[in-house]
């Protein structure tokens, strides 16, 4: 498979801002109110982080997200214990330290595995690369109108199962109504705004829609179109994006969904992109 990138390099630091922002907040709270309040502040922030990952798990049923929630709860508990025992004696410090670093080692090893295997990575960037890969024509620009891209036979149960598959492996976030299922691919760093409802209506995002009659339509958001290095021909790009999801659905329907994951992994896109 060609590794020539159609997308511009990812220079977003949004994903790192939230954990990194905890450090100056902790320092400022400790400087003004003391180390005890500083550690309690971190405890609250990590607790909110745990709630976020619990919500993501409930929304996607992705078990790695549940693991991140448990990890955040562990950190929250350890920070809370540390805050209550700032002046504990040496023996208790050793006991606490052993408990902390044992837990940290366990969670750290699992986290490394999850990151290396891309189980906690939102796959929007891979989806856009796969969509752009076969498109060689240069077009005359973007249009906001959705494009019909084909028709596939499926039952509502098959489509709902595929939507759950896409959510569980962070391929796309599904939005379901009585008449259609809309799949929204999300790039790393953009998941917070989309999941927390800060990115506007999902209909303004890039999506692939499957309706009850088997008709498939595609909408590509302007900002996602501009993320390509070249001004790709728009109609072929929409058709290609729709085909990516059609191919993934057919693989899933044959019980070969792992091959869809392999296609994305073969692109070797960075785990934080």
Helices and strands as residue ranges (DSSP letters): H 14-33, H 35-60, H 63-84, H 90-116, H 124-133, E 147-151, H 156-168, E 173-176, E 180-184, H 191-195, G 202-204, E 207-211, E 215-219, H 222-225, H 234-253, H 257-265
